[in-house]
Amino acid sequence: MKLKGTQILLKILEEEKVEIIFGYPGGTVLDIYDRLYKSKIKHILVRHEQGAVHAADGYARATGKVGVCLVTSGPGATNTVTGIATANMDSIPLVVFTGQVPTFLIGNDAFQECDITGITRPCTKHNFLVRNIEELASTIKEAFHIARSGRPGPVLVDLPKNVMAAEINYDPAKIKFRNYDTFHKPAPKKMAHVYEMLAHAQKPLIVTGGGVILGKASAELTALARRYQIPVTGTLMGIGSFPGMDPLWLGMLGMHGTYYANMAVSHCDLLIAVGVRFDDRVTGTIDTFATNAEIVQIDIDPSSINRNVVVDLPIIGDTKATLKDMIKFLTEHNYAPQASYRKEWLDQIAIWKEKVPLSYCRDGRFIKPQHVIETLHKIAQGNIIVTTEVGQNQMWTAQFFPFDEPNTLVTSGGLGTMGYGLPAAIGVKCAFPDKHVVDIAGDGSIQMNIQELATAAQYKINVKIVLLNNGYLGMVRQWQELFYEKRYSHTDMTYAPDFVKLAEAYGVVGLRATKPAEVEKTLREGLAIEKPVLMDFQVSREECVYPMVGPGSSISDMKLGTREMIN
């Protein structure tokens, strides 16, 4: 059967069960778009190529499937780089298709030519330039396999225009590609070592990371913690992997972690890190991180082991399979924690929680962003997926919204990409049209990709935006307040659009709250409207995110707002 490159592409996308593509057309991909016109695959036209990648990323994070986007060559391709780097830092499975000039023009500085494979080599899991139609089918298949296997990540496939226009006898049986499946099954002696470490530990602690969610291991991690009454803290990417309302949950650790999570890390004698790469925002100064503890690190990626923190027991393996093996071994060997030690440890944590709870000043004069987030949680009652922008809004969400399920917090962790939340919310809502999908945003970050309001309006993608509007680049301003003697150099954002009018100009509903008493009413109204809605909450301007660990400090040395530093 003779097929064009464009036909082969769409045929394989259908075989890979791709339901939706986020994209933006241009000259080198017109043949693909012409074929896509008659395809059953849904296409969402974004307003910027960065938005296409973030939307595909949000779709992937919420579903666990591979997200797909399609853009043209040159500037279309280069506009995807931030989104690709975002996905790469957080290990999100994407396949990004970029158009390319015909192969005979490559290297001639042709119109809208760029070496996108060279540009993205440092921020993709792998990338391909398809030089002839004979390798097209196998390359696409391989791209999807690489994106989802092992430690997931983004894969870019560059498609020259003449390759997509060429024809070939297509035989699916002849498609061959390299298999990258790697499965490390920890040796029984590793489980025996964990048993011995737990048997001698008086103050064990679990740290959960993004690898637990990516590995679909939340149930196993929860079972382990509950069965043996081990308290759990998490990185930003690990939020949702353990129920946020469970008494064993200590909240997020690190730079803006809870006091009691950071104190637990600093005083534990055994730290079991699952799917965690020990980012600098988590550890503070490495020399002072968990100095009293033996450390077990479980990760599917060997390069993440001992990369930042030297551990006592490295376990390379899939998080779900490894935790299953661990629970089985501990059960078979009748592990039971000594009751008096566990009670003493949990009592100590309870004292820390009582001493410095996660709180904020409720003075009644201004809308507090934390109050908006708490109220949203109360109203949503679990039927919600939250995306965030990056900055204070992101940290307040991590602190004050208890996530009970995995894949319900969708946020840019490693790269910290402003402008991520709105297009990501569009991708999530496309995957889960029956759930509330809310982007908790800041007024600085939302403007990075606010043009995607048009995408939401056009396709009736009913995302909700909770805008915590303080008229500043809030997190940068906070650093200037604390470390630069309040020299607010170029962080004032009071010259800004009227967000309600702007929303309406895009065809989106705009609502505003200026008083604390209006918060709940505005949220209920916004969530009830069957349209995209932007809710502008004019919050306390100089509110800070606390606790906060300063640069070069131990995570046990926390600034606590009006309280003095406690360690």
N, C-alpha and C positions, 0 to 999 in steps of 0.2 A: 504494500500500500504506500503510494507516494504522498508525502506530506511536506508542507512548508515548515520552516523553523517556527513560525508563529503558531501553527497548528500543534506541533510537537510540544511546545511550551504549555499551551492551555490543556492539552490532553494529560500531561504529567501532573499539572496542578490539580486537575480533577481526580486523578489517581491518588494524589496525596491528600485528598479530601479537603482541599482549600475552599473555604466557603466565602471568603471576603478578601479583597485586595484594597489597600489604601494607596492612592497614587495621584500623579499629576502628569498629564501628557506633554509631549514635545516632539520635535522633528524626528529623532532617531527611533522613537518607539511608536510612530503612527501606524505602522503595519500591525503591531501587537494590539494597539487600541482598536483598530478596525476589526480585528478578529474577536477581541473582547466584547465588542458591541453585540455580538450574537451569542455570547457565552452565558451559561447558567451561573457563573461565578459573579457574585455581587461586587461592584466597584464603588468605592467612596472617593469622590473628588475632594481632596483637601485644598487648602488655600496656600500652603507652603510645603515644600518637600520635607522639611524637618518635622512638620506636623504629621506627615504620612508615616514616618518611622516611629514617632512616639505613639501614634494610634495603633500601629501594628504591635508595638511593644506592650501597650496596655492590654490589648487583646490577648497576647501571649501570656502575660503575667496572670491574668484573670482566669484563663482557660487551661493553661498548661500545654497548649498546642503551639505550633510554629506560626508566628505572625509573618505576613507577607506584604511587601510594598513594591511599587513599580514607579520609576521616574525616568526622565530623559537624561541625555548626556550632559557633559560640561557643568554649568552652574546647577542644573537639576541634580546631578550626581553629587557635587560638592556640598549642596545644601543638606544632604543626608548625613554628613559626617558626625555632627554632634549627636544625632539620634543613635547612630551606630555605636559610637563610643559609650553612650549611656547604657545601651543594652549589653555591650561587652563587659563593662565594669560590674554589672549586676548578673551576668551569666543568663541572659534572656535569649531564647531561641527565635531567631529571625532569619528570613531569607529576603535579601534586598536585591531586586533586579534593577539594573541601570542600563539605559541605552548607551550605545557607543557608535562612533562614526564607522563607516565601512573599513574593513581590515586594511585595504590598500591605501587608506588615508592616515592610518595610525602613524604618528611620528612626524606628520607634515604640518602640525599646528593648524589643522582643519577647523572650520567653524564649529564651536561648541565641543571641541575635543579636549579631554584631559585624561591623565593617567590615574583613573579612580582606583584601580587595583593597587598601584603604588602608594597613593594617598592613604588608603584605608588598611594597608597591611598591618600597621601597628595596633589597630583597634577592631579587627575582626578576628573571629576564631579561624577563619580561612576565607580566601576569596579566589575567584576564577575569572579569567578572560577567555571566552569561548572563541577560538580562532577558526573553527570550521564546523559545518553542520554535523559531521560525523560524530563529534564529541558532545553535541548539545544535550541529547537525552540523558546520557550517563552523568554529565556534569550537574544537571538539575536534580537528578535523583540523589547524587552524592551530596549536593548542597543541603538538602533536607535532612539526610542522614547525619551529616556532621553537626548541623544546627541543634538537633535534639539528643544526640548521643553523649554519653559521658557527662562532663561538665558542659551544659548547654552554652550557646553563644550565637552571635550574628554571623551570617555568611553572605558575602556579596557575590553576585554573578553578573558580569559585564557582557552585554549582548550586542555585538556589532550589527549594524543595520543590514548588511549584505548576507550575514549568516542567517538572520531571521527570515530573509526573503528567499533563500535557497531551498531546494527540494531534495528529498532523499527517500529511498525505500525504507519505511519505518517498520521495524520488527521488534516488538517489546521483549521477545524472548532473547534477543541479542544484547540487551542493555546490561552492561557490566560496570560495576563501580567498586572502589575499594571499601572494605568494611572496617570502620573505626571503632567497633564495639569493644569496650574494655570493661571487664568486670573483675574487680579485686575482691576475693572472698577472704576475709581475715582468718588467719590460722587460729585453731582452737586455743593455742597458747596465749594469743592476744586476749581472748575472753577470760582465760584463767588469770591473766595479769590484772584485768579490770576487777575481777572478783577480789583478788588480794588487796588491791588499792581501796576498794569500797569497804572491805572488812576492817581495814585499819583506820579508815577515815572517820573523824568525828563531826566534821563540818563540810559535807560535800555540797557541790553546787553545779547545776547544769547551765551552760550558755548555749542558746539556740540561735542559729543564723539562717541566712537565706537558703543554704543547702538543704535544710530540713523541708522547706516548702517546695523547692525545686525537685527534691527527691521523693515528694509525697509521703513523708515520714512523720507527719504531725501526730497521727494516732499512736504510733509506736513510742514517740518521745513522751507523749502525754501519759501513756500507760506506764512507762518506766518511772517517771517522776511521781505519779500518784501511788504506784504500788509500793515504792520504797521511801515515800515522803521526802523527796529531794527537791528543794526549792529551785526555781527556774528564773533566769533573767535572759534577755535577748538583745541582739543587735537590732538596728532599725529594720534590716531586711528579714530578721527572724520574727518580727511582730506578727501575731496571728497563728504561729506554729504551735503555741500553747495557749489555752483559753485565758483571755485577759481578765476574767472575773474570778478565776480560781485563786484561792488563798495562797497557793504556792507560787503564784506569779509575782515577781518583784518589779516588773516593768523593764524598761530599757536601761542598759548600762552605758557608761562612757561619758563623753563631754557634756551631754544634756540628760544623762541618765538620772534615775531617782537616787536619792541619798542612800536608801537602804540597799539598792542593787549594787551600787559602787562599794559600799561598806562590806557587803557580803563577799564580793570578789576579793576585796583586800584582806579579808579575814578567813576565807575558806581554806581548808587543807587538802581538798581534792576538787579540781575543776575539770568537768567533762564538757568539752567544746564540740558541738555537733554542727557541721556545715558552716563553720566560722573561719574566716581568714585573718582575724585579728587586725582589723583596720586601725589606723592611728587614732581615729575618733573614738574608738572603743577602748583602747589600751591606755591612753595618756602616755606618760613616759614609760618606755618598755622596762627600764630597770626597776621600776616600782610596781609593776603589774603582777598581781597575784603572787607575791613573793613567798607567801606561806604555803603555797599549794603545789602538789604534784599535778601535772596537767596531762589530760588525755585529749588528743585532737583526732576527730573522725572527719574525713573528707574524701570525696571521690577523686579529687585532683591532686596528684602527688606533689605538684609544684607549690601547692598551698601549705603543705606540711613543713613546719619549721621555718617558714618564710619570714615571718615577723617576730614570732615568739618561739623560743626553743622549748619543746615539750618533752615530757618524760615517756609518754607512750603514744607514738603515732600509729593510727589505724587508717589505712587506705581502703576505702570501700564505699559502696552505695549506702547512703544514710539509712534508708528503710531496711535493707537486708541486714546491715550491721546491727542496728538496734534490735531487730527481731532475734538475731543470734545472741545478742547480749542478754535480752530478757529470758530467752530459752536457757542459756547457760546458768544464769543466776537462779532461775527457778529449779532447774535440775540439781543444782548444788546447794539448794536450801539457804540461799543468802537471806539474812534478815538483819536489818540494822539494830544496833543496841538501842533500846527505847530511851534510856536516860540521856545518851549522847544526842539522839535526834531531837528530843524535847528541848534540851538545853540550847541547841543550835536554832531551832525554830523560835524559841522564846527570845533569843538574842535578836533575831531579825524583827520580831514583833516590837521589841523595844526601840529599834532603829526607826521602824515605821511610825511609832507613836511620837518619837522625838522630833523627827523631821518628815512629816507627811508631805505628799505632793499637794501643794496648795497655792493660792494666790490671794491678793487683797481684794475683797468684795466691798467696795466703798459705796456703790449704788449711784455714783455720779456719772460714770462712763461705762460704755460697753466694754467688758473684758473679753478678749479673744478666747480665753480658756472657757468662759461661761457659754459662749456660742457653741463651742465644740461639745461640751458636756450636754447642752440642751439638744443638740443634733443627735447625739447618741440616745438620749432618753426618748426622743420622738421616733427615731428610725426603728427601734426595737429589733435590730438584727437583720432586717431586710435591706441591706445596704452594702455597697462597695465604695470605698473612699479612695480617691486619688488625691495627691497633693502637688502643689507647686514646691518650690525649694526656698527655705529660709525659716523664719520664725514660725510661719504657718505650719510647716512640716513638723517641727519639733513639738509645738503645742499639740498637734494631732497625735503624735507618737506618745505623748505624755498623758493626755486627758481623754482619749477615745479608746476604751478597752475593746480590742479586737479578739473575738472568740474563735474565729475560723481562719484557716489559711487562705491566701489569695484574695483577701478582702481589704488589704492595704496595698495600694499600688503607687509606688513612689520611687524617685530616682535617688539611690543611695550612694553608690561609689563615686559617680561623677558629679552629683548634686546639680542637676541641669534645670536652671530656671526656664520656665515656659513648657515644662513637661506635662503638667497636670491636666490642662484642658484637652489637648489632643489625646492623651492617654485615656481620659474619661470617655471620649467619643469611641475609642476602640473597645473599652470595657462595656459600654452600653450597647454596642453592636452585638457583643457576645451574650449579654444578659439583659434583654429588653424589658423583662418583667421585674427587675430589681431597681431600687433607687441607686443611681450612680452620682456621687457628689464630689466635685473638685473643691477641696479646701485650699484657698488661694490667698496670696498677698498681692497688693496693688502694684508692686514692682514686677513680680514674676509673671503675673497674668498677662501683662502687656507684651511679653516676649512672643507669644503666639495667639494673641487675642483675636486675630483674623479667623481662627477656626470656629468662632461663633457662627460665621456664615455657613460652614459645613454642617454644624448642628442644626441650624435653622432649615437649610435646604432639604436635608434628609429626615427632618423631624426626629432627630436623635435627642431625646429629652433628658439631657444631662442637666444637673443643677450645679451652680457655682456659688459657694459660700465665700465671699470676698471679705477678708479681714483687712480693712482699709485703714492704715495708720498714717498715710502720707509720707512714708519713709521707705528706703531700702532697709527694712527693719533689722535684719541680723547684722548687716554691716554697721548700721548706726549703733547697735548695741555694743559691738566691739569698740567703736569710736568713743562711746560713753565710758566704757570700763578701762580701756587701755590707752586712749589718746586724749584724755582730759576733756571730753565732750566737744572735740573739734569735729563737727559734723561736715566733713569735707565731701561735698557732692553726693550726699545721700538723701537730701530733701526732695520728696516727690509730690509736693503739694500742687505743683503745676501739672495737672493731670486732667483727663477727660471726666465729664459727668458720666459715671459708669452706667447709670440707669438709662440716660439718653442714648449712650453708645449701644447698649444692649438693644434698645428699641430700634435704633437705626439698622441693626443687623437682623431685625425680625425676631428678636428674643425678648422675653418678658423681663423687665427690670423692676426690682423692689429695693427699698432702702429702709434701714433701721438706724436711728441716731440715739436712742435711749435704751437702757437695759430692759425696761418694761416691754419694748417692742420686739425683743429677740425671738421669743417663742412663737408669737403670732406670725412674724415674718417667715420663720422656718416652716411652720405648718402650712402657710399659704403657698410658699414656694414649692414645697414637696408635693402638694396636692394638684398643682397646675399641670395639665398634660401638654406641656411645651417646654423647650429649653428655658431655664430661668437663671438670671444672675441676681443674687441677693447681696447688696452692698451694705456691710456692717461697718459703720464708722466707729472704730475701736479706739481705746486709750492709746495715744500717740507714742508714748515712750515706755510702754510695757516691755519688759525683758523676759527672756526665757531663763528660768532658774529651775533646778541647780545648773551651774555652769563650771566646768573645769577649765581654767586658764591655760594658755599655751605654755608648754614645758613643765606642766604640773602633773602630779599623781592624780589618779581618779578619786582618791580618798580626800583630796584637797579641793573642796567645792565652795564656790561662791553661792550663797543662798539668799540673795536679794537683801532685804532689810536686816537679816540675821548676819552675824559675823561668820567668817570662814570657820567651818568645823571639820576636824579630821580625827 
